[in-house]
Amino acid sequence: MRLLITAFFASLVVALPRHMASQEPVGTPVHAETLTLAAGRDAVVRLLRLEPGRLYNLRVVLSGNTSPASESWLDVEIRNGDQKVAADRIDPGAAVIRAAVQPRSPDAVSAQIQAGGEIGAVYRARVEWQAVPVAWMPGVNWIASPNQGLRPPGASVNAVVVHATVIPTLEKTLYHFLNRGSQVSSHYVVGKDGTIVQMVDDTARAWHAGVSELAGSKNVNDFSVGIEIVNLNDGNDRFTEPQYKAVAAIIHHLRQQYSIPDSRIVSHEQVARPPGRKNDPQGFSFPQVLGMLHAQ
């Protein structure tokens, strides 16, 4: 089976752009805001879509000005709530300020910018922020699905949804999730032999749960990680021991980063709306997975 998977990955190197066929994750999304300031004016750019406690890299760039180089600058201060993270001056000789910050709340981080220089000078500044990739599971293959998006501002992972693919093989499942027309993806796919393929960054929003609700919160994709297990979901196709071990390993990995209680490790059937819309994963033993997690 692993020989088949290796051959499949090799074929994807030809079929997909290089960054999508790598076993390393693609970069997290870069968010940016560009503003124009006249000398003597100031502005505040509040960073959006931040996950509290996550590490972000920030960059403020002076991208253009209309005043002489000797008489133009931007004073920049980066704040995380009431805490000053960085403060410096940007001028044409040093046109970038960088900082790293862990936001205290979804809207806590801001870049406060004041323009200086001769009267009539106009500046263009660009504020960029990007989440630092989280630790990746060792030995996990990476193939990026195009079917994904951003989580809502401030959303944090606090649930895991377990699915059965209904598709009989890992290879066919990957092709399905790589097809833009399918409009379906999952963060992780687990093959019969326990092979794990990650297709969406933990921090991004995969399209796995559909219309859904968990403990009164709708749109479960916003705050969950989806795990698809290769299984026909007919009640007869048994989940294998390597699959149970792989699912437990994924959840253990996620719990190093997020608070996910046992009660929020759920089946697709539990969250799908209206009730009865989905019935997967049939025959999957959640007590077995929880037992493995508690034994670690």
N, C-alpha and C positions, 0 to 999 in steps of 0.2 A: 504494500500500500504506500509506504513512504517513497519507494522508487517512482510510483505513478505520480505522487504529489510533486516530487522533485522535477520530473519531466514537465508537469503542468506549469510549474513556476517558470521553468526555462522557456516555455512557449509564450508566456505572458510578457517576458522581456522583449520579445519581438512585437507582440500585439499591442502593448501599452506604452505610453510615454515613460521615460526612464524613471521619473520620480514616483510613478504609480506601481512599478514592478519591483521596487527595492524592498529589502527586509528591514529598512530603517523607516521610521515615520516621516511623513511630510511635515513641513512646518505648521505651527498653529497659525490661525488667521491674524493678519496685521490690520489693526483698526487705525484710522487716521482722521484728523480734522485739520483743514487748512484755513487760515484767517489772514486778513489784511488789516494792518494797523498804521496809522499816521503817527509821526513823532509827537510825544507828549500824551499819547493815549495808552490805555491798558485794557486787558481782556482776561477773562478766566475761561479756560477750557476744562470742562469736567469730563473725566474719562468714563465711558459707558461699557456695559457688558463685562463687568469685573466680577470675579468669583472671590469672595472673602477668603483670605488665607493663602491664595494662590500667588506664586511669584510672577511678576510681570517686568519686562524690560520696557523702558520708556526712552523716547528720543525726541528732542525738540530741535528743529532744523531751521536756520535762516535761509530761505530759498530764493530771496531776491530783495533788492532795495533800490531806491532812486537817488540816494544821497552819496556824497563822497565817502570812500572807504574809511577815511580817518575820523569821520564824524557820524558814524552810524552804529547802533547797537540795540540789542534787546536784553533787558534784565528778566531772567526767568527764575521762578521759584516753584518747586514741586512740593505739594503738601499731601499728606495722608491723614485726613481729619484735621486735628489741631497740631499735628507733628510736621515740622519742616524736614523733608527728605533730602532735598538738594537745592542749591541756589547758586547761580553763576551768571555771567554775562556772555552773550553771544555777539560776536562781531565778524566781519568778513574774514579775519585771520583765523578764527576758531568758531566755525559755523554750526557746531553741533554740541548739544548737551545730552548726556546719557545718565540714566539712573535706574535702579532696580527697587521695586516696592511690593509689599504684600498688603493689599487693601484691607482695611478694618471692616468695611461694609461695601455694598455694591457701588455706591456713589461717593466714596470717601476721598478718592484721589483726584487732584486737580493740578493743572499747570497755570500759574498766574504769570502773565507776560506784560511787561511795560516797555514801550518803545521810546528810545532816546535818540538824540542827534539833532541835526539842523531842522528848523521849522520848514514844513512842507515835504519832508522826507516820508516816503511810504514804504512799508515793509510787508513781505509775505513770509509767514511762518507756518510750519507744518508740525503738528504734534502726532506722534505715532506711538502705539502701545501694542505689545504682543505677549501673550502668555508663554512662559517657559514650559516646554514639554515636560510632562510628568515622567516618573520612572517607568520604563517599559519592561514588560515581562521578558526574562531571558529565554531565548529559543523560540519565541513566537514569530511566525511569519507575518509580514505586513503587505497587504495589497489594498490600496485605497479605493473605496467605492465612491462614485460620483453622487450617490444618493444620500446626501447629508446636508446639514446646515448648522447654524449657530444656535446655542441654547439661549433662552430669553435672558435679558440682563438680570444678574444676581442669582440665577438658577444654579443650584449645586446638586451633585449626584447624591441621592439618598435611597435608591431602590435598584434592584436587579430584576429583570423580567426574563424568564427562561422559556424558550420556544422549541418546538420541533419543526424541522425544515419542511417535512412532507416530501421534499425532493430527495431521491435515494442516495446520492453521493455528494462528497465534498466538492468535487470538481464542478458538477452541475450547479450546486448552490452558489459557488463563487461566480460563475458566469452569470447567473440570475441577478446577483447583487451588483455586478459590474454593468448591467444593462440599464441605461438611463430610463428606458421605457417601463421597466418593472416598478419604478418608484418605491423600491423596498431595499433596506439594508439592515445590518446589525453591527454592533461593535465587534463581536467575536463570533466565529463559527468554529464548531468542534466536530471533527471527523470521527468516524467509527473507531479508529485506532488511537484517538486522543490527540491527534494533530490539531493545533490551535492556529487559526488565521485571524488576525485583527484587520478590520476593514474601515473602522471609523475611530478616530481619537477619542479617548475617554471623555475629554472635555467638550466634544462636539455632539450634536444632536443627530442620532441615527433615526431611520424611519422604520421602526419595527413593531410598535404597539398599535398604531392606527387610532381609531376613536376609542378612548380609554379613560379609566378613572381608578384611582387608588386612594383609599381612606379619605374620600371627599375631594381629592385634587384631580382635576381633569388634565388631559393632554400629558399622559405619562411619559411620552418621549422626552418632554422638557427636562425631567429630573431623574431619568433612569438610564441604566446601561442594559443593552439587549444582548443575550447569549442565545444563539441558534445552535441546536444540536442536530446532527444528521440522523434522522429517524423518520419512518413513514407515517408515524402517528396513527396507526391503525389498531393499536392495542395489542398487536402480536409482535411487532418489531421491538426487540428488547434493547434498552440502553446498555452500553457496555461498561465494564469496570474502568477502562481507560477514559471513557467519556465522563464518568462521575468524578474521577480524579482531576481531569482537566477543568471541569466546571468549578470544583472546589478551589483549585489553584487560582483561577481567574478571580473568584470572589475574595479569596485571601489577599490577592494583589490589590484589588479595589479597596479593601478595608484598610490598607496601609495609607490610603489617601483620603477616604471619605468615611463618614459615619453611616453604616448600613446595617440596621438591626435585623435579626432573623425574621421578624414579622414582615419585612419589606423585601424579602427574597421570594418572589411570587411567580406564578405561571401566567402565560398569556391569557389563559381562560379566565383567571381571576380578575384581570384588569379590562378585558375587552368589553365594549358597550355597543349595542345593548347586550345584557347577559345572554350567553348562549351563542354569541356570534363566532367565538373561537373555542376549541376544546383541547388545545395543545398545552403542554406535552403529555399525551396519554401514557400512563404507566411509569412516569418518571418519579423516582423516590426522593422527595425533598428531605425527609428524615435522614436518608443515607448521606446526602451532601452536607447537611448540618452537622451530622456526627463526625464527618471528616474535618470540618472546620473547627469544631470544638476540641478535636484531638490534637490540633496543631499547636 
